[in-house]
Amino acid sequence: MSRLRYVTHPEVVVDPTTPIERWTLSAVGERRARAMLDQPWIDDVRRIVSSDETKAIRTAEILAAHLGTRVEHGVEVRAGLGENDRSSTGFLPPTEFEAMADRFFAHPEDSADGWERAVDAQARIVRALEPVLA
C-alpha cells in the first residue's frame, strides 16, 4: 500500500526584505530536516514532491540526497502546494503573525485581513496533489 506523507518545512531565516516564499531554512531548520532522516518511514519514500517555495525545496533536497537513487525522479516541484497566500499583509512581526495565524485557523471560511482563506488553501493543495495520487 502506498502512503502520502505531508512534511512541512522546519524553522526558516525570517527576512522582512525577502518575499516569504523565498525564505530559506535556518541552521536549526537544516538540523531538524536532517533529524527527519532518522524516522522509520524514511526508507519507504520513493517519490518527493515539493512546493516551489525555497524552504520546501531545501527540505525536499535534504530528503532526496539521503535517499539517492531510491527516489526515481529526484525532487518534483509542483505549483499550488505553497503556504497560504498572505501577501496582503506581507511580513508581520512574530507576535502579529501568530495572532493572524490563529485567526486563519480559527475561522477557515473567513479571510484574515486579505489572507487566502484556509478552506481555499486546503482546496488548492488537494487539487495540486490529485495528479500525484492518481
DSSP file (Angstrom, degrees, kcal/mol; ACC not computed):
  #  RESIDUE AA STRUCTURE BP1 BP2  ACC     N-H-->O    O-->H-N    N-H-->O    O-->H-N    TCO  KAPPA ALPHA  PHI   PSI    X-CA   Y-CA   Z-CA
    1    1 A M              0   0    0      0, 0.0     2,-0.2     0, 0.0     0, 0.0   0.000 360.0 360.0 360.0 133.8    0.0    0.0    0.0
    2    2 A S        -     0   0    0      2,-0.0     2,-0.4     0, 0.0     0, 0.0  -0.589 360.0-160.7 -84.3 149.2    1.3    3.5   -0.9
    3    3 A R        -     0   0    0     -2,-0.2     2,-0.6     2,-0.0     0, 0.0  -0.975  12.9-140.5-130.5 146.1    1.2    6.3    1.6
    4    4 A L        -     0   0    0     -2,-0.4     2,-0.5     2,-0.0   129,-0.0  -0.922  16.5-168.3-102.5 125.6    1.3   10.0    1.3
    5    5 A R        -     0   0    0     -2,-0.6     2,-0.7     2,-0.0    -2,-0.0  -0.972   8.2-154.5-114.4 123.3    3.4   11.7    3.9
    6    6 A Y        -     0   0    0     -2,-0.5     2,-0.5     2,-0.0    -2,-0.0  -0.868  15.1-172.2-101.3 110.8    3.0   15.5    4.0
    7    7 A V        -     0   0    0     -2,-0.7     2,-0.2    49,-0.0    53,-0.1  -0.888   7.9-153.9-108.5 129.7    6.1   17.1    5.5
    8    8 A T        -     0   0    0     -2,-0.5    -2,-0.0     1,-0.1    48,-0.0  -0.643  29.0 -98.0 -96.2 159.7    6.2   20.8    6.3
    9    9 A H        -     0   0    0     -2,-0.2     3,-0.1     1,-0.1    47,-0.1  -0.421  34.2-130.6 -74.4 149.9    9.5   22.7    6.4
   10   10 A P        -     0   0    0      0, 0.0    19,-0.1     0, 0.0    -1,-0.1  -0.044  58.9 -25.8 -83.5-163.4   11.2   23.4    9.8
   11   11 A E        -     0   0    0     14,-0.1    15,-1.7     1,-0.1     2,-0.3   0.003  65.2-158.0 -51.6 146.2   12.5   26.8   11.0
   12   12 A V  B     -A   25   0A   0     13,-0.3     2,-0.8    -3,-0.1    13,-0.3  -0.748  27.7 -99.7-121.1 166.5   13.4   29.4    8.5
   13   13 A V        -     0   0    0     11,-2.7     2,-0.7    -2,-0.3    11,-0.4  -0.825  41.2-143.4 -84.2 112.7   15.5   32.6    8.3
   14   14 A V        +     0   0    0     -2,-0.8     3,-0.1     9,-0.1     6,-0.0  -0.709  27.8 170.9 -83.8 116.6   12.9   35.3    8.7
   15   15 A D    >   -     0   0    0     -2,-0.7     3,-2.2     3,-0.2    76,-0.1  -0.914  24.5-161.3-131.5 104.3   13.9   38.2    6.5
   16   16 A P  T 3  S+     0   0    0      0, 0.0    75,-0.3     0, 0.0    -1,-0.1   0.697  92.9  57.6 -59.1 -18.5   11.4   41.1    6.1
   17   17 A T  T 3  S+     0   0    0      2,-0.1    -3,-0.0    -3,-0.1     3,-0.0   0.506  97.9  71.2 -90.5  -4.1   13.2   42.2    2.9
   18   18 A T  S <  S-     0   0    0     -3,-2.2    -3,-0.2     2,-0.0     5,-0.1  -0.908  94.9-102.7-113.1 137.5   12.8   38.9    1.2
   19   19 A P    >   -     0   0    0      0, 0.0     3,-2.4     0, 0.0     4,-0.4  -0.316  34.5-119.8 -56.1 140.7    9.4   37.5   -0.1
   20   20 A I  G >  S+     0   0    0      1,-0.3     3,-1.5     2,-0.2    -5,-0.0   0.848 111.9  58.6 -53.9 -39.8    8.1   34.9    2.3
   21   21 A E  G 3  S+     0   0    0      1,-0.3    33,-2.2    32,-0.1    -1,-0.3   0.601 104.2  53.2 -70.9  -8.0    8.1   32.2   -0.4
   22   22 A R  G <  S+     0   0    0     -3,-2.4    -1,-0.3    31,-0.2    -2,-0.2   0.384  79.2 120.6-104.5   1.0   11.9   32.7   -0.9
   23   23 A W    <   -     0   0    0     -3,-1.5    32,-0.8    -4,-0.4     2,-0.2  -0.343  51.7-148.0 -62.0 148.4   12.9   32.3    2.7
   24   24 A T        -     0   0    0    -11,-0.4   -11,-2.7    30,-0.1    31,-0.2  -0.632  25.6 -78.3-113.2 172.8   15.3   29.5    3.3
   25   25 A L  B     -A   12   0A   0    -13,-0.3   -13,-0.3    -2,-0.2   -14,-0.1  -0.437  42.7-132.5 -69.8 143.0   15.9   27.1    6.2
   26   26 A S     >  -     0   0    0    -15,-1.7     4,-2.7    -2,-0.1     5,-0.2  -0.307  34.5 -95.3 -80.2 175.4   17.8   28.4    9.2
   27   27 A A  H  > S+     0   0    0      2,-0.2     4,-2.2     1,-0.2     5,-0.2   0.902 131.0  49.0 -60.1 -40.6   20.7   26.4   10.7
   28   28 A V  H  > S+     0   0    0      2,-0.2     4,-2.6     1,-0.2    -1,-0.2   0.918 110.2  51.6 -64.3 -42.2   18.2   25.0   13.2
   29   29 A G  H  > S+     0   0    0      2,-0.2     4,-2.5     1,-0.2    -2,-0.2   0.904 108.4  50.8 -60.6 -42.8   15.8   24.1   10.3
   30   30 A E  H  X S+     0   0    0     -4,-2.7     4,-2.1     2,-0.2    -1,-0.2   0.928 111.4  48.4 -60.0 -45.3   18.6   22.4    8.4
   31   31 A R  H  X S+     0   0    0     -4,-2.2     4,-2.0     1,-0.2    -2,-0.2   0.909 112.6  48.1 -62.5 -41.7   19.4   20.3   11.5
   32   32 A R  H  X S+     0   0    0     -4,-2.6     4,-1.4     2,-0.2    -1,-0.2   0.879 108.7  53.3 -68.7 -36.5   15.8   19.4   12.1
   33   33 A A  H  X S+     0   0    0     -4,-2.5     4,-0.5     1,-0.2    -1,-0.2   0.905 111.0  47.3 -63.1 -39.7   15.4   18.4    8.4
   34   34 A R  H >< S+     0   0    0     -4,-2.1     3,-1.1     1,-0.2     4,-0.2   0.851 105.8  58.5 -69.3 -33.7   18.4   16.1    8.8
   35   35 A A  H >< S+     0   0    0     -4,-2.0     3,-1.8     1,-0.3    -1,-0.2   0.829  94.8  66.2 -63.9 -30.3   16.9   14.7   12.0
   36   36 A M  H >< S+     0   0    0     -4,-1.4     3,-2.2     1,-0.3    -1,-0.3   0.811  85.4  72.6 -57.6 -29.6   13.8   13.7   10.0
   37   37 A L  T << S+     0   0    0     -3,-1.1    -1,-0.3    -4,-0.5    -2,-0.2   0.664  87.3  63.1 -64.2 -15.6   16.1   11.3    8.2
   38   38 A D  T <  S+     0   0    0     -3,-1.8    -1,-0.3    -4,-0.2    -2,-0.2   0.482  75.9 115.0 -86.6  -3.4   16.1    9.1   11.3
   39   39 A Q  S X  S-     0   0    0     -3,-2.2     3,-1.4    -4,-0.2     4,-0.4  -0.415  74.0-125.5 -68.8 143.4   12.4    8.4   11.1
   40   40 A P  T 3  S+     0   0    0      0, 0.0     3,-0.4     0, 0.0    -1,-0.1   0.749 106.3  56.2 -63.5 -24.1   11.5    4.8   10.5
   41   41 A W  T >  S+     0   0    0      1,-0.2     3,-1.5     2,-0.1     4,-0.4   0.590  82.0  88.6 -84.4  -9.9    9.3    5.6    7.5
   42   42 A I  G X  S+     0   0    0     -3,-1.4     3,-1.9     1,-0.3    -1,-0.2   0.887  80.8  57.4 -58.4 -43.0   12.0    7.5    5.5
   43   43 A D  G 3  S+     0   0    0     -4,-0.4    -1,-0.3    -3,-0.4    -2,-0.1   0.651  99.8  60.9 -67.6 -12.3   13.4    4.4    3.8
   44   44 A D  G <  S+     0   0    0     -3,-1.5    -1,-0.3    -4,-0.1     2,-0.2   0.553  77.8 112.2 -86.7  -8.6    9.9    3.7    2.3
   45   45 A V    <   +     0   0    0     -3,-1.9     3,-0.1    -4,-0.4    -3,-0.0  -0.475  29.3 160.7 -70.6 129.9    9.9    7.0    0.4
   46   46 A R        +     0   0    0      1,-0.3    26,-1.0    -2,-0.2     2,-0.3   0.434  63.1  39.8-125.0  -8.0   10.0    6.6   -3.3
   47   47 A R        -     0   0    0     24,-0.2     2,-0.5    25,-0.1    -1,-0.3  -0.994  60.0-163.2-146.9 136.6    8.7   10.0   -4.6
   48   48 A I  E     -b   75   0B   0     26,-0.7    28,-2.8    -2,-0.3     2,-0.4  -0.983   8.6-178.7-126.0 122.3    9.3   13.5   -3.3
   49   49 A V  E     -b   76   0B   0     -2,-0.5     2,-0.3    26,-0.2    28,-0.2  -0.969   9.0-177.8-120.7 134.4    7.0   16.3   -4.4
   50   50 A S  E     -b   77   0B   0     26,-3.3    28,-3.1    -2,-0.4    31,-0.1  -0.916  27.9-115.2-131.3 154.3    7.6   19.9   -3.2
   51   51 A S        -     0   0    0     -2,-0.3    28,-0.2    30,-0.2    -1,-0.0  -0.237  40.8-106.5 -70.0 176.0    6.0   23.3   -3.5
   52   52 A D  S    S+     0   0    0     26,-0.3     2,-0.3    25,-0.1    -1,-0.1   0.280  82.8 118.3 -92.0  12.0    8.1   25.9   -5.3
   53   53 A E  S  > S-     0   0    0      1,-0.1     4,-2.6   -31,-0.0     3,-0.5  -0.618  71.0-127.8 -79.8 138.5    8.9   27.7   -2.1
   54   54 A T  H  > S+     0   0    0    -33,-2.2     4,-2.5    -2,-0.3     5,-0.2   0.875 107.2  51.1 -53.5 -45.9   12.6   27.8   -1.3
   55   55 A K  H  > S+     0   0    0    -32,-0.8     4,-1.7   -34,-0.2    -1,-0.2   0.859 112.4  46.8 -63.9 -36.5   12.3   26.4    2.2
   56   56 A A  H  > S+     0   0    0     -3,-0.5     4,-2.5     2,-0.2    -2,-0.2   0.907 111.5  50.3 -71.7 -43.0   10.2   23.5    1.0
   57   57 A I  H  X S+     0   0    0     -4,-2.6     4,-2.7     1,-0.2    -2,-0.2   0.919 110.1  50.7 -61.8 -42.8   12.6   22.7   -1.9
   58   58 A R  H  X S+     0   0    0     -4,-2.5     4,-1.9    -5,-0.2    -1,-0.2   0.914 110.3  49.1 -62.0 -42.5   15.5   22.7    0.5
   59   59 A T  H  X S+     0   0    0     -4,-1.7     4,-1.7     1,-0.2    -1,-0.2   0.922 113.0  47.7 -61.2 -44.1   13.7   20.3    2.9
   60   60 A A  H  X S+     0   0    0     -4,-2.5     4,-2.9     1,-0.2    -2,-0.2   0.876 108.4  54.9 -64.8 -38.3   12.9   18.1   -0.1
   61   61 A E  H  X S+     0   0    0     -4,-2.7     4,-2.7     2,-0.2     5,-0.2   0.881 105.1  52.9 -63.5 -38.2   16.5   18.2   -1.3
   62   62 A I  H  X S+     0   0    0     -4,-1.9     4,-1.6     2,-0.2    -1,-0.2   0.929 112.7  44.6 -62.5 -44.5   17.8   17.0    2.1
   63   63 A L  H  X S+     0   0    0     -4,-1.7     4,-2.1     2,-0.2    -2,-0.2   0.928 113.9  49.4 -64.4 -45.8   15.5   14.1    1.9
   64   64 A A  H  X S+     0   0    0     -4,-2.9     4,-2.2     1,-0.2     7,-0.2   0.889 108.6  52.7 -63.0 -40.4   16.3   13.3   -1.7
   65   65 A A  H  < S+     0   0    0     -4,-2.7    -1,-0.2     1,-0.2    -2,-0.2   0.894 110.2  49.2 -62.7 -39.0   20.1   13.5   -1.1
   66   66 A H  H  < S+     0   0    0     -4,-1.6    -1,-0.2    -5,-0.2    -2,-0.2   0.898 115.8  42.0 -65.7 -41.2   19.7   11.0    1.7
   67   67 A L  H >< S+     0   0    0     -4,-2.1     3,-2.0     1,-0.2    -2,-0.2   0.717  85.4 175.2 -83.2 -21.4   17.6    8.6   -0.4
   68   68 A G  G ><  +     0   0    0     -4,-2.2     3,-1.6     1,-0.3     6,-0.2  -0.260  67.6   2.2  56.7-129.0   19.7    8.9   -3.5
   69   69 A T  G 3  S+     0   0    0      1,-0.3    -1,-0.3    -4,-0.1    -2,-0.1   0.548 114.8  81.6 -72.9  -7.5   18.7    6.6   -6.3
   70   70 A R  G <  S+     0   0    0     -3,-2.0     2,-0.8    -6,-0.1    -1,-0.3   0.719  82.7  70.9 -68.9 -18.0   15.8    5.2   -4.3
   71   71 A V  S X  S-     0   0    0     -3,-1.6     3,-0.8    -7,-0.2   -24,-0.2  -0.887  77.3-158.5-100.8 110.2   13.9    8.3   -5.4
   72   72 A E  T 3  S+     0   0    0    -26,-1.0    -1,-0.2    -2,-0.8   -25,-0.1   0.834  82.3  24.6 -60.9 -41.1   13.3    7.8   -9.1
   73   73 A H  T 3  S-     0   0    0      1,-0.4    -1,-0.2   -27,-0.3   -26,-0.1   0.194  95.4-131.5-114.6  16.5   12.7   11.4  -10.3
   74   74 A G    <   -     0   0    0     -3,-0.8   -26,-0.7    -6,-0.2     2,-0.6  -0.407  69.4 -13.7  66.1-146.8   14.5   13.5   -7.7
   75   75 A V  E     -b   48   0B   0    -28,-0.1     2,-0.6    -2,-0.1   -26,-0.2  -0.810  65.1-153.5 -93.2 121.5   12.5   16.4   -6.3
   76   76 A E  E     -b   49   0B   0    -28,-2.8   -26,-3.3    -2,-0.6     2,-0.5  -0.850   9.0-153.3 -93.1 121.4    9.4   17.2   -8.3
   77   77 A V  E     -b   50   0B   0     -2,-0.6     2,-0.4   -28,-0.2   -26,-0.2  -0.852  15.8-174.4 -98.9 126.7    8.4   20.8   -7.8
   78   78 A R    >   -     0   0    0    -28,-3.1     3,-0.8    -2,-0.5   -26,-0.3  -0.962  21.9-125.8-125.9 137.7    4.7   21.5   -8.3
   79   79 A A  T 3  S+     0   0    0     -2,-0.4   -28,-0.0     1,-0.2   -29,-0.0  -0.394  90.4  40.3 -70.0 154.5    2.7   24.7   -8.4
   80   80 A G  T 3  S+     0   0    0     -2,-0.1    48,-0.3     3,-0.1    -1,-0.2   0.399  86.4  94.8  90.9  -2.7   -0.2   25.1   -6.0
   81   81 A L    <   +     0   0    0     -3,-0.8   -30,-0.2   -31,-0.1    -2,-0.1   0.450  57.4 114.1 -99.4  -1.0    1.4   23.4   -3.0
   82   82 A G  S    S-     0   0    0      1,-0.1     3,-0.1   -32,-0.1    43,-0.1  -0.052  74.5 -83.2 -68.7 170.6    2.7   26.6   -1.3
   83   83 A E        -     0   0    0      1,-0.2    -1,-0.1    42,-0.0    -3,-0.1  -0.011  68.5 -63.2 -60.9 173.9    1.6   28.0    2.0
   84   84 A N        -     0   0    0      1,-0.1     2,-0.7     2,-0.1    -1,-0.2  -0.328  58.7-105.3 -62.1 144.4   -1.5   30.2    2.3
   85   85 A D        +     0   0    0      1,-0.1    31,-3.2    32,-0.1     3,-0.1  -0.612  49.8 160.7 -74.1 114.1   -1.2   33.4    0.3
   86   86 A R    >>  +     0   0    0     -2,-0.7     4,-1.4    29,-0.2     3,-1.4  -0.041  29.8 123.1-123.6  30.0   -0.7   36.1    2.9
   87   87 A S  T 34  +     0   0    0      1,-0.3    -1,-0.1     2,-0.2    28,-0.1   0.700  58.7  77.2 -65.9 -19.4    0.7   38.8    0.5
   88   88 A S  T 34 S+     0   0    0     26,-0.2    -1,-0.3     1,-0.2    27,-0.1   0.816 111.6  23.7 -62.4 -28.4   -2.0   41.2    1.6
   89   89 A T  T <4 S-     0   0    0     -3,-1.4    -1,-0.2     1,-0.2    -2,-0.2   0.624  93.7-164.8-108.0 -18.4   -0.1   41.9    4.8
   90   90 A G     <  +     0   0    0     -4,-1.4    -1,-0.2     2,-0.0    -2,-0.1  -0.275  58.5   4.5  61.5-155.2    3.4   40.9    3.8
   91   91 A F        -     0   0    0    -75,-0.3   -77,-0.0    -4,-0.1    -4,-0.0  -0.336  69.6-170.8 -62.7 135.6    5.9   40.4    6.6
   92   92 A L        -     0   0    0     -2,-0.0     5,-0.1     2,-0.0    -2,-0.0  -0.987  30.7-105.5-124.5 139.4    4.4   40.6   10.1
   93   93 A P     >  -     0   0    0      0, 0.0     4,-2.8     0, 0.0     3,-0.5  -0.266  46.1 -99.1 -56.3 152.7    6.4   40.7   13.3
   94   94 A P  H  > S+     0   0    0      0, 0.0     4,-2.6     0, 0.0     5,-0.2   0.825 121.2  49.3 -48.9 -44.9    6.2   37.3   15.1
   95   95 A T  H  > S+     0   0    0      1,-0.2     4,-1.8     2,-0.2     5,-0.1   0.924 115.2  44.2 -64.0 -43.3    3.5   38.4   17.6
   96   96 A E  H  > S+     0   0    0     -3,-0.5     4,-2.3     2,-0.2    -1,-0.2   0.900 112.7  52.7 -66.6 -40.5    1.3   39.8   14.9
   97   97 A F  H  X S+     0   0    0     -4,-2.8     4,-3.1     1,-0.2     5,-0.2   0.931 107.6  51.0 -60.9 -45.6    1.9   36.8   12.7
   98   98 A E  H  X S+     0   0    0     -4,-2.6     4,-2.3    -5,-0.2    -1,-0.2   0.897 110.3  49.5 -60.2 -40.8    0.9   34.4   15.4
   99   99 A A  H  X S+     0   0    0     -4,-1.8     4,-1.9     2,-0.2    -1,-0.2   0.911 113.1  46.6 -64.4 -41.8   -2.4   36.3   16.0
  100  100 A M  H  X S+     0   0    0     -4,-2.3     4,-2.7     2,-0.2    -2,-0.2   0.911 111.4  51.0 -66.7 -42.0   -3.2   36.3   12.3
  101  101 A A  H  X S+     0   0    0     -4,-3.1     4,-2.3     1,-0.2     5,-0.3   0.893 107.8  53.6 -62.6 -39.0   -2.4   32.6   12.0
  102  102 A D  H  X S+     0   0    0     -4,-2.3     4,-2.4    -5,-0.2    -1,-0.2   0.921 111.0  46.1 -59.9 -43.7   -4.7   31.9   14.9
  103  103 A R  H  X S+     0   0    0     -4,-1.9     4,-2.0     2,-0.2    -2,-0.2   0.910 109.4  55.8 -63.6 -43.0   -7.4   33.8   13.1
  104  104 A F  H  < S+     0   0    0     -4,-2.7    14,-0.4     1,-0.2    -2,-0.2   0.921 116.4  34.9 -55.3 -48.9   -6.7   32.0    9.9
  105  105 A F  H  < S+     0   0    0     -4,-2.3    -1,-0.2     1,-0.2    -2,-0.2   0.823 115.6  54.4 -80.0 -31.7   -7.1   28.5   11.5
  106  106 A A  H  < S+     0   0    0     -4,-2.4    -2,-0.2     1,-0.3    -1,-0.2   0.801 121.2  30.0 -72.1 -28.3   -9.9   29.5   13.9
  107  107 A H    ><  +     0   0    0     -4,-2.0     3,-2.1    -5,-0.2    -1,-0.3  -0.610  69.3 170.3-131.6  71.7  -12.1   30.9   11.1
  108  108 A P  T 3  S+     0   0    0      0, 0.0    11,-2.1     0, 0.0    12,-0.4   0.690  77.2  55.1 -61.7 -20.2  -11.2   28.9    7.9
  109  109 A E  T 3  S+     0   0    0      9,-0.2     2,-0.3     8,-0.1     8,-0.1   0.480 101.3  71.7 -91.1  -2.4  -14.1   30.3    5.9
  110  110 A D  S <  S-     0   0    0     -3,-2.1     8,-0.5    -6,-0.2     2,-0.5  -0.827  80.4-122.2-113.4 151.6  -13.1   33.9    6.5
  111  111 A S        -     0   0    0     -2,-0.3     2,-1.0     6,-0.1     5,-0.1  -0.788  19.3-138.9 -90.1 131.9  -10.1   35.9    5.2
  112  112 A A  S >  S-     0   0    0     -2,-0.5     3,-1.8     4,-0.2    -8,-0.1  -0.804  79.4 -37.0 -91.5 101.8   -7.8   37.3    7.9
  113  113 A D  T 3  S-     0   0    0     -2,-1.0    -1,-0.2     1,-0.3   -13,-0.0   0.834 125.8 -41.1  50.7  40.2   -7.0   40.8    6.6
  114  114 A G  T 3  S+     0   0    0      1,-0.3    -1,-0.3   -26,-0.1   -26,-0.2   0.375 100.4 142.0  93.6  -4.5   -6.9   39.7    3.0
  115  115 A W    <   -     0   0    0     -3,-1.8    -1,-0.3   -29,-0.1   -29,-0.2  -0.347  66.0 -90.3 -63.5 150.0   -5.1   36.4    3.5
  116  116 A E        -     0   0    0    -31,-3.2    -4,-0.2    -5,-0.1    -1,-0.1  -0.380  52.8-105.1 -54.4 137.4   -6.2   33.5    1.4
  117  117 A R     >  -     0   0    0      1,-0.1     4,-2.4    -6,-0.1     3,-0.3  -0.391  20.8-123.2 -68.7 148.0   -8.9   31.6    3.3
  118  118 A A  H  > S+     0   0    0     -8,-0.5     4,-2.7   -14,-0.4     5,-0.2   0.887 112.4  54.0 -59.4 -40.6   -7.9   28.4    4.9
  119  119 A V  H  > S+     0   0    0    -11,-2.1     4,-2.0     1,-0.2    -1,-0.2   0.864 110.3  47.5 -64.1 -33.9  -10.6   26.5    3.0
  120  120 A D  H  > S+     0   0    0    -12,-0.4     4,-2.4    -3,-0.3    -2,-0.2   0.894 111.3  49.7 -73.6 -39.8   -9.3   27.8   -0.2
  121  121 A A  H  X S+     0   0    0     -4,-2.4     4,-2.4     2,-0.2    -2,-0.2   0.925 111.8  49.4 -62.2 -44.0   -5.7   27.0    0.6
  122  122 A Q  H  X S+     0   0    0     -4,-2.7     4,-2.5     1,-0.2    -2,-0.2   0.934 111.8  47.5 -61.4 -46.7   -6.8   23.5    1.5
  123  123 A A  H  X S+     0   0    0     -4,-2.0     4,-2.5     1,-0.2    -1,-0.2   0.896 111.3  51.9 -62.3 -40.7   -8.7   23.0   -1.7
  124  124 A R  H  X S+     0   0    0     -4,-2.4     4,-2.2     2,-0.2    -1,-0.2   0.922 111.3  46.4 -61.8 -44.9   -5.8   24.4   -3.8
  125  125 A I  H  X S+     0   0    0     -4,-2.4     4,-1.6     2,-0.2    -2,-0.2   0.904 111.5  51.1 -67.2 -41.4   -3.3   21.9   -2.2
  126  126 A V  H  X S+     0   0    0     -4,-2.5     4,-1.4     1,-0.2     3,-0.3   0.931 110.5  49.9 -60.7 -45.1   -5.7   19.0   -2.6
  127  127 A R  H  < S+     0   0    0     -4,-2.5     3,-0.3     1,-0.2    -2,-0.2   0.904 110.0  50.6 -59.1 -41.7   -6.1   19.9   -6.3
  128  128 A A  H  < S+     0   0    0     -4,-2.2     4,-0.3   -48,-0.3    -1,-0.2   0.797 112.7  46.6 -68.6 -27.0   -2.4   20.1   -6.8
  129  129 A L  H  X S+     0   0    0     -4,-1.6     4,-2.1    -3,-0.3     3,-0.4   0.657  88.9  85.7 -88.9 -16.4   -1.9   16.7   -5.1
  130  130 A E  H  X S+     0   0    0     -4,-1.4     4,-1.3    -3,-0.3    -1,-0.2   0.901  90.5  47.7 -54.5 -45.9   -4.6   14.9   -7.1
  131  131 A P  H  4 S+     0   0    0      0, 0.0    -1,-0.2     0, 0.0    -2,-0.1   0.852 110.2  54.1 -64.6 -30.7   -2.3   14.1  -10.1
  132  132 A V  H  4 S+     0   0    0     -3,-0.4    -2,-0.2    -4,-0.3    -3,-0.1   0.891 112.2  43.5 -67.2 -38.8    0.3   12.8   -7.7
  133  133 A L  H  <        0   0    0     -4,-2.1    -1,-0.2     1,-0.2    -3,-0.1   0.664 360.0 360.0 -81.7 -17.1   -2.1   10.4   -6.0
  134  134 A A     <        0   0    0     -4,-1.3    -1,-0.2    -5,-0.2    -2,-0.1   0.491 360.0 360.0 -68.9 360.0   -3.7    9.2   -9.3
